[in-house]
């Protein structure tokens, strides 16, 4: 058994998937003081670890590696890195032996599973439960209403159901609303009026997003009192959303 070298601190939140169970929780890894690392951060860390290569060279290698992985996956290859295995997959139901691909029914996707090296690394991680995360604003679950799935996939042009607390977009003013933030940090706003805009539920029309992964971001001045917050509150879903 591997010795524990790292600790993930987690908060417990009510499990929205088991609505008939009152005392069921899921763990949310605390990201306080942490940020999502990009190639620029990884290149800097490699340089700081003692690499003799220039920072610009390291960053170029990382970016080129990502490009080649994307291209090989587009060609239908499986790709195994030291962190995970990417396997091409097409989802959906096929009716009849002569069925053709239908973009309205089928989706091009990837299966992503940890590599052996990553599974071994995770055995060195322990968990500390901080308790139940009460109060505050949060997104607990996002469901794609087109497919009924809550696995993180979303369908452009269709609605998602966003559940949590203190989510209502208010007041109606510039800078507030729902946004999809891509890997480069560019935020795509939801411009269509929300079908539902309540403290615990939003129904949001997904914009025409390009395939990729996005962070769901909500900006609102809503509070539980009659007075709006002075500054916008930013709420982000802890799970990346994927447009296949």
Protein Blocks (a to p, Z undefined) as FASTA:
>chain_A
ZZdfbdcdddddddfklmmbmkbccddddfehiacddfklmmmmmmmnopabdfklmmmm
mmmmmmmmmmmmmnopacddfkbccddddedjdehjkbccdfklpccdddddddfklmmm
mmmpccddebjceejiddfbdcdfknopaghpacehiacddddehkbgcdddehiacddd
dfkopacddfbdcfbdcfkbccdddddddedddddddddfbdfbfbdcfbdcddddfbdc
ddZZ
